[in-house]
Every structure is written in C-alpha cells, then in structure tokens.
Amino acid sequence: MANHKSALKRIRQSEKKRLRNRYYHKTARTALKVLRNEENKAAATEQLPSVISLLDKLVKKNIIHKNKAANLKSKLTKHVNNLA
C-alpha cells in the first residue's frame, strides 16, 4: 500500500474513475443490446441516434476506442437499415 498522501489520493481518484467508466460502458452495452434485439424498424430508427450519441460520448471520455465506436455504429446502422 502507498504511503504518500498524493499516492493515496490518486488511488481514491482512480477507483472513482474506474467505477464511473464501468457504469458508462455497461449502460452503452445495454443500449446496444436493446437496439440489436429490436424488431420494429420505426422504433429502431428512433433509438439509433441516441445510441450513436452514447458511443460518441464514450469515445470522447476515452472509455472505448474511436475505431471500435465507428465499427459499432456501422454495424448498427446496417442492422437498422436491413429491418423489414
């Protein structure tokens, strides 16, 4: 365990950030899952912009890589467009 005051503070901060990042990442994964399981094209088209926005926010906060977000957005858009 760290002995320096600054190191102890850094541990507290990194734990807070880890939990916050985990929350955002899990929320996004749930939103992706809901959109993938959507059968109604109108509802899926309505949900798509909010999910894309969520992914962009994760990229901005360095929670996921920008290429991963781009791949996910592309796959989701294709999925929504292929719904009958």
N, CA, C and O atoms as a GROMACS GRO file, in nm:
protein
  336
    1MET      N    1   0.085  -0.120   0.000
    1MET     CA    2   0.000   0.000   0.000
    1MET      C    3   0.088   0.124   0.000
    1MET      O    4   0.196   0.125   0.058
    2ALA      N    5   0.040   0.228  -0.066
    2ALA     CA    6   0.116   0.352  -0.079
    2ALA      C    7   0.122   0.427   0.054
    2ALA      O    8   0.029   0.419   0.135
    3ASN      N    9   0.230   0.498   0.074
    3ASN     CA   10   0.248   0.574   0.197
    3ASN      C   11   0.232   0.723   0.177
    3ASN      O   12   0.202   0.796   0.271
    4HIS      N   13   0.253   0.770   0.056
    4HIS     CA   14   0.246   0.913   0.031
    4HIS      C   15   0.101   0.958   0.022
    4HIS      O   16   0.013   0.888  -0.028
    5LYS      N   17   0.079   1.080   0.072
    5LYS     CA   18  -0.055   1.136   0.071
    5LYS      C   19  -0.108   1.148  -0.072
    5LYS      O   20  -0.225   1.118  -0.098
    6SER      N   21  -0.022   1.192  -0.163
    6SER     CA   22  -0.065   1.210  -0.302
    6SER      C   23  -0.097   1.075  -0.367
    6SER      O   24  -0.188   1.066  -0.449
    7ALA      N   25  -0.022   0.972  -0.331
    7ALA     CA   26  -0.047   0.839  -0.388
    7ALA      C   27  -0.180   0.783  -0.337
    7ALA      O   28  -0.253   0.718  -0.412
    8LEU      N   29  -0.211   0.809  -0.212
    8LEU     CA   30  -0.339   0.764  -0.157
    8LEU      C   31  -0.455   0.835  -0.226
    8LEU      O   32  -0.558   0.774  -0.256
    9LYS      N   33  -0.437   0.964  -0.250
    9LYS     CA   34  -0.540   1.041  -0.320
    9LYS      C   35  -0.558   0.988  -0.463
    9LYS      O   36  -0.670   0.975  -0.512
   10ARG      N   37  -0.446   0.958  -0.528
   10ARG     CA   38  -0.452   0.907  -0.665
   10ARG      C   39  -0.526   0.774  -0.670
   10ARG      O   40  -0.601   0.747  -0.764
   11ILE      N   41  -0.506   0.690  -0.569
   11ILE     CA   42  -0.577   0.561  -0.562
   11ILE      C   43  -0.727   0.584  -0.550
   11ILE      O   44  -0.807   0.518  -0.616
   12ARG      N   45  -0.765   0.679  -0.464
   12ARG     CA   46  -0.907   0.710  -0.447
   12ARG      C   47  -0.967   0.762  -0.578
   12ARG      O   48  -1.077   0.722  -0.617
   13GLN      N   49  -0.895   0.850  -0.644
   13GLN     CA   50  -0.945   0.908  -0.769
   13GLN      C   51  -0.959   0.802  -0.878
   13GLN      O   52  -1.058   0.798  -0.950
   14SER      N   53  -0.857   0.717  -0.889
   14SER     CA   54  -0.862   0.617  -0.996
   14SER      C   55  -0.974   0.516  -0.972
   14SER      O   56  -1.032   0.466  -1.068
   15GLU      N   57  -1.003   0.486  -0.847
   15GLU     CA   58  -1.113   0.394  -0.816
   15GLU      C   59  -1.247   0.457  -0.854
   15GLU      O   60  -1.334   0.390  -0.910
   16LYS      N   61  -1.264   0.586  -0.825
   16LYS     CA   62  -1.386   0.657  -0.863
   16LYS      C   63  -1.403   0.657  -1.015
   16LYS      O   64  -1.511   0.631  -1.066
   17LYS      N   65  -1.293   0.688  -1.086
   17LYS     CA   66  -1.299   0.692  -1.232
   17LYS      C   67  -1.329   0.554  -1.289
   17LYS      O   68  -1.404   0.542  -1.386
   18ARG      N   69  -1.271   0.450  -1.230
   18ARG     CA   70  -1.294   0.314  -1.278
   18ARG      C   71  -1.442   0.277  -1.267
   18ARG      O   72  -1.500   0.221  -1.359
   19LEU      N   73  -1.501   0.309  -1.153
   19LEU     CA   74  -1.642   0.278  -1.132
   19LEU      C   75  -1.732   0.358  -1.227
   19LEU      O   76  -1.830   0.305  -1.281
   20ARG      N   77  -1.699   0.485  -1.247
   20ARG     CA   78  -1.777   0.569  -1.337
   20ARG      C   79  -1.766   0.517  -1.481
   20ARG      O   80  -1.866   0.508  -1.552
   21ASN      N   81  -1.645   0.483  -1.524
   21ASN     CA   82  -1.625   0.431  -1.659
   21ASN      C   83  -1.698   0.299  -1.678
   21ASN      O   84  -1.756   0.273  -1.784
   22ARG      N   85  -1.696   0.214  -1.574
   22ARG     CA   86  -1.765   0.086  -1.582
   22ARG      C   87  -1.915   0.107  -1.598
   22ARG      O   88  -1.981   0.035  -1.673
   23TYR      N   89  -1.968   0.205  -1.526
   23TYR     CA   90  -2.111   0.236  -1.535
   23TYR      C   91  -2.147   0.281  -1.677
   23TYR      O   92  -2.244   0.231  -1.735
   24TYR      N   93  -2.070   0.375  -1.733
   24TYR     CA   94  -2.097   0.425  -1.868
   24TYR      C   95  -2.085   0.313  -1.971
   24TYR      O   96  -2.168   0.303  -2.061
   25HIS      N   97  -1.983   0.229  -1.957
   25HIS     CA   98  -1.961   0.121  -2.052
   25HIS      C   99  -2.075   0.020  -2.047
   25HIS      O  100  -2.122  -0.026  -2.151
   26LYS      N  101  -2.119  -0.014  -1.927
   26LYS     CA  102  -2.228  -0.110  -1.912
   26LYS      C  103  -2.359  -0.053  -1.966
   26LYS      O  104  -2.437  -0.125  -2.028
   27THR      N  105  -2.383   0.074  -1.942
   27THR     CA  106  -2.503   0.140  -1.993
   27THR      C  107  -2.506   0.136  -2.145
   27THR      O  108  -2.610   0.109  -2.206
   28ALA      N  109  -2.391   0.161  -2.206
   28ALA     CA  110  -2.383   0.160  -2.352
   28ALA      C  111  -2.405   0.019  -2.406
   28ALA      O  112  -2.474   0.002  -2.506
   29ARG      N  113  -2.347  -0.080  -2.340
   29ARG     CA  114  -2.365  -0.218  -2.386
   29ARG      C  115  -2.511  -0.260  -2.378
   29ARG      O  116  -2.561  -0.331  -2.466
   30THR      N  117  -2.579  -0.215  -2.274
   30THR     CA  118  -2.722  -0.247  -2.260
   30THR      C  119  -2.801  -0.180  -2.372
   30THR      O  120  -2.891  -0.242  -2.429
   31ALA      N  121  -2.768  -0.055  -2.403
   31ALA     CA  122  -2.839   0.017  -2.510
   31ALA      C  123  -2.816  -0.053  -2.644
   31ALA      O  124  -2.907  -0.063  -2.726
   32LEU      N  125  -2.693  -0.100  -2.668
   32LEU     CA  126  -2.662  -0.172  -2.792
   32LEU      C  127  -2.744  -0.300  -2.801
   32LEU      O  128  -2.798  -0.334  -2.906
   33LYS      N  129  -2.752  -0.370  -2.689
   33LYS     CA  130  -2.826  -0.497  -2.686
   33LYS      C  131  -2.974  -0.474  -2.715
   33LYS      O  132  -3.036  -0.549  -2.790
   34VAL      N  133  -3.030  -0.369  -2.656
   34VAL     CA  134  -3.172  -0.337  -2.678
   34VAL      C  135  -3.196  -0.304  -2.826
   34VAL      O  136  -3.295  -0.348  -2.884
   35LEU      N  137  -3.105  -0.227  -2.884
   35LEU     CA  138  -3.122  -0.189  -3.025
   35LEU      C  139  -3.106  -0.310  -3.117
   35LEU      O  140  -3.180  -0.324  -3.214
   36ARG      N  141  -3.012  -0.398  -3.086
   36ARG     CA  142  -2.992  -0.518  -3.170
   36ARG      C  143  -3.113  -0.611  -3.164
   36ARG      O  144  -3.144  -0.677  -3.263
   37ASN      N  145  -3.180  -0.616  -3.050
   37ASN     CA  146  -3.294  -0.706  -3.034
   37ASN      C  147  -3.425  -0.645  -3.083
   37ASN      O  148  -3.528  -0.712  -3.084
   38GLU      N  149  -3.422  -0.519  -3.123
   38GLU     CA  150  -3.543  -0.451  -3.170
   38GLU      C  151  -3.585  -0.507  -3.306
   38GLU      O  152  -3.504  -0.518  -3.397
   39GLU      N  153  -3.713  -0.540  -3.318
   39GLU     CA  154  -3.766  -0.596  -3.442
   39GLU      C  155  -3.840  -0.492  -3.526
   39GLU      O  156  -3.852  -0.505  -3.648
   40ASN      N  157  -3.890  -0.388  -3.460
   40ASN     CA  158  -3.968  -0.285  -3.527
   40ASN      C  159  -3.874  -0.180  -3.586
   40ASN      O  160  -3.795  -0.119  -3.514
   41LYS      N  161  -3.881  -0.159  -3.716
   41LYS     CA  162  -3.789  -0.067  -3.782
   41LYS      C  163  -3.808   0.078  -3.735
   41LYS      O  164  -3.711   0.151  -3.718
   42ALA      N  165  -3.932   0.118  -3.715
   42ALA     CA  166  -3.958   0.256  -3.672
   42ALA      C  167  -3.896   0.283  -3.535
   42ALA      O  168  -3.834   0.387  -3.513
   43ALA      N  169  -3.914   0.188  -3.443
   43ALA     CA  170  -3.858   0.204  -3.309
   43ALA      C  171  -3.706   0.201  -3.313
   43ALA      O  172  -3.640   0.277  -3.242
   44ALA      N  173  -3.650   0.114  -3.396
   44ALA     CA  174  -3.505   0.104  -3.407
   44ALA      C  175  -3.446   0.232  -3.466
   44ALA      O  176  -3.341   0.280  -3.422
   45THR      N  177  -3.514   0.286  -3.567
   45THR     CA  178  -3.468   0.411  -3.629
   45THR      C  179  -3.472   0.526  -3.529
   45THR      O  180  -3.388   0.615  -3.533
   46GLU      N  181  -3.569   0.522  -3.440
   46GLU     CA  182  -3.581   0.624  -3.337
   46GLU      C  183  -3.471   0.612  -3.232
   46GLU      O  184  -3.422   0.713  -3.182
   47GLN      N  185  -3.432   0.488  -3.200
   47GLN     CA  186  -3.330   0.464  -3.097
   47GLN      C  187  -3.188   0.487  -3.148
   47GLN      O  188  -3.100   0.523  -3.070
   48LEU      N  189  -3.166   0.467  -3.276
   48LEU     CA  190  -3.030   0.471  -3.332
   48LEU      C  191  -2.953   0.600  -3.302
   48LEU      O  192  -2.838   0.590  -3.260
   49PRO      N  193  -3.009   0.719  -3.320
   49PRO     CA  194  -2.932   0.841  -3.292
   49PRO      C  195  -2.886   0.852  -3.146
   49PRO      O  196  -2.776   0.900  -3.119
   50SER      N  197  -2.970   0.809  -3.054
   50SER     CA  198  -2.931   0.818  -2.913
   50SER      C  199  -2.819   0.720  -2.881
   50SER      O  200  -2.731   0.752  -2.800
   51VAL      N  201  -2.820   0.602  -2.942
   51VAL     CA  202  -2.714   0.504  -2.919
   51VAL      C  203  -2.583   0.554  -2.982
   51VAL      O  204  -2.476   0.538  -2.923
   52ILE      N  205  -2.592   0.612  -3.100
   52ILE     CA  206  -2.473   0.667  -3.165
   52ILE      C  207  -2.415   0.780  -3.081
   52ILE      O  208  -2.293   0.792  -3.066
   53SER      N  209  -2.500   0.863  -3.026
   53SER     CA  210  -2.456   0.972  -2.940
   53SER      C  211  -2.386   0.917  -2.816
   53SER      O  212  -2.284   0.970  -2.772
   54LEU      N  213  -2.442   0.811  -2.760
   54LEU     CA  214  -2.383   0.747  -2.642
   54LEU      C  215  -2.243   0.695  -2.673
   54LEU      O  216  -2.151   0.711  -2.593
   55LEU      N  217  -2.227   0.632  -2.790
   55LEU     CA  218  -2.096   0.581  -2.830
   55LEU      C  219  -1.996   0.695  -2.849
   55LEU      O  220  -1.880   0.684  -2.811
   56ASP      N  221  -2.042   0.805  -2.908
   56ASP     CA  222  -1.953   0.920  -2.929
   56ASP      C  223  -1.907   0.978  -2.796
   56ASP      O  224  -1.793   1.022  -2.783
   57LYS      N  225  -1.995   0.980  -2.698
   57LYS     CA  226  -1.957   1.029  -2.566
   57LYS      C  227  -1.855   0.939  -2.500
   57LYS      O  228  -1.764   0.986  -2.432
   58LEU      N  229  -1.868   0.808  -2.521
   58LEU     CA  230  -1.770   0.714  -2.465
   58LEU      C  231  -1.633   0.735  -2.529
   58LEU      O  232  -1.530   0.726  -2.461
   59VAL      N  233  -1.632   0.764  -2.658
   59VAL     CA  234  -1.505   0.792  -2.726
   59VAL      C  235  -1.443   0.919  -2.671
   59VAL      O  236  -1.322   0.926  -2.648
   60LYS      N  237  -1.526   1.019  -2.651
   60LYS     CA  238  -1.476   1.147  -2.601
   60LYS      C  239  -1.415   1.134  -2.462
   60LYS      O  240  -1.320   1.204  -2.429
   61LYS      N  241  -1.469   1.043  -2.382
   61LYS     CA  242  -1.418   1.021  -2.246
   61LYS      C  243  -1.311   0.912  -2.241
   61LYS      O  244  -1.270   0.871  -2.132
   62ASN      N  245  -1.266   0.865  -2.357
   62ASN     CA  246  -1.163   0.762  -2.367
   62ASN      C  247  -1.201   0.632  -2.299
   62ASN      O  248  -1.115   0.564  -2.243
   63ILE      N  249  -1.328   0.596  -2.303
   63ILE     CA  250  -1.373   0.470  -2.244
   63ILE      C  251  -1.363   0.360  -2.349
   63ILE      O  252  -1.327   0.246  -2.316
   64ILE      N  253  -1.394   0.392  -2.475
   64ILE     CA  254  -1.372   0.298  -2.584
   64ILE      C  255  -1.294   0.368  -2.694
   64ILE      O  256  -1.289   0.491  -2.699
   65HIS      N  257  -1.232   0.289  -2.781
   65HIS     CA  258  -1.151   0.344  -2.890
   65HIS      C  259  -1.243   0.395  -3.001
   65HIS      O  260  -1.352   0.343  -3.022
   66LYS      N  261  -1.197   0.497  -3.070
   66LYS     CA  262  -1.280   0.559  -3.174
   66LYS      C  263  -1.310   0.463  -3.289
   66LYS      O  264  -1.418   0.470  -3.348
   67ASN      N  265  -1.216   0.375  -3.322
   67ASN     CA  266  -1.241   0.278  -3.430
   67ASN      C  267  -1.346   0.176  -3.389
   67ASN      O  268  -1.427   0.133  -3.471
   68LYS      N  269  -1.344   0.136  -3.262
   68LYS     CA  270  -1.446   0.043  -3.213
   68LYS      C  271  -1.584   0.107  -3.222
   68LYS      O  272  -1.680   0.043  -3.264
   69ALA      N  273  -1.592   0.233  -3.184
   69ALA     CA  274  -1.719   0.305  -3.192
   69ALA      C  275  -1.765   0.315  -3.337
   69ALA      O  276  -1.884   0.299  -3.366
   70ALA      N  277  -1.672   0.342  -3.427
   70ALA     CA  278  -1.707   0.353  -3.569
   70ALA      C  279  -1.760   0.219  -3.621
   70ALA      O  280  -1.858   0.215  -3.695
   71ASN      N  281  -1.694   0.109  -3.583
   71ASN     CA  282  -1.739  -0.024  -3.626
   71ASN      C  283  -1.877  -0.054  -3.571
   71ASN      O  284  -1.963  -0.105  -3.643
   72LEU      N  285  -1.900  -0.023  -3.444
   72LEU     CA  286  -2.031  -0.049  -3.384
   72LEU      C  287  -2.140   0.033  -3.451
   72LEU      O  288  -2.248  -0.018  -3.480
   73LYS      N  289  -2.111   0.161  -3.477
   73LYS     CA  290  -2.210   0.247  -3.541
   73LYS      C  291  -2.244   0.197  -3.680
   73LYS      O  292  -2.360   0.198  -3.722
   74SER      N  293  -2.142   0.152  -3.752
   74SER     CA  294  -2.164   0.099  -3.887
   74SER      C  295  -2.251  -0.026  -3.884
   74SER      O  296  -2.345  -0.039  -3.962
   75LYS      N  297  -2.219  -0.118  -3.793
   75LYS     CA  298  -2.296  -0.242  -3.784
   75LYS      C  299  -2.440  -0.215  -3.742
   75LYS      O  300  -2.532  -0.276  -3.795
   76LEU      N  301  -2.458  -0.124  -3.648
   76LEU     CA  302  -2.594  -0.092  -3.603
   76LEU      C  303  -2.676  -0.027  -3.713
   76LEU      O  304  -2.794  -0.058  -3.730
   77THR      N  305  -2.613   0.062  -3.788
   77THR     CA  306  -2.683   0.129  -3.898
   77THR      C  307  -2.725   0.029  -4.004
   77THR      O  308  -2.836   0.036  -4.056
   78LYS      N  309  -2.635  -0.065  -4.035
   78LYS     CA  310  -2.668  -0.171  -4.132
   78LYS      C  311  -2.784  -0.255  -4.078
   78LYS      O  312  -2.876  -0.290  -4.152
   79HIS      N  313  -2.778  -0.287  -3.951
   79HIS     CA  314  -2.884  -0.370  -3.889
   79HIS      C  315  -3.018  -0.299  -3.899
   79HIS      O  316  -3.118  -0.360  -3.936
   80VAL      N  317  -3.022  -0.171  -3.866
   80VAL     CA  318  -3.148  -0.096  -3.869
   80VAL      C  319  -3.199  -0.085  -4.012
   80VAL      O  320  -3.319  -0.096  -4.037
   81ASN      N  321  -3.107  -0.063  -4.108
   81ASN     CA  322  -3.150  -0.049  -4.247
   81ASN      C  323  -3.202  -0.181  -4.305
   81ASN      O  324  -3.286  -0.181  -4.396
   82ASN      N  325  -3.154  -0.292  -4.252
   82ASN     CA  326  -3.198  -0.423  -4.304
   82ASN      C  327  -3.326  -0.474  -4.240
   82ASN      O  328  -3.380  -0.576  -4.282
   83LEU      N  329  -3.376  -0.404  -4.139
   83LEU     CA  330  -3.501  -0.447  -4.077
   83LEU      C  331  -3.616  -0.428  -4.176
   83LEU      O  332  -3.620  -0.332  -4.253
   84ALA      N  333  -3.709  -0.521  -4.172
   84ALA     CA  334  -3.822  -0.514  -4.267
   84ALA      C  335  -3.932  -0.423  -4.217
   84ALA      O  336  -4.033  -0.406  -4.284
   0.00000   0.00000   0.00000
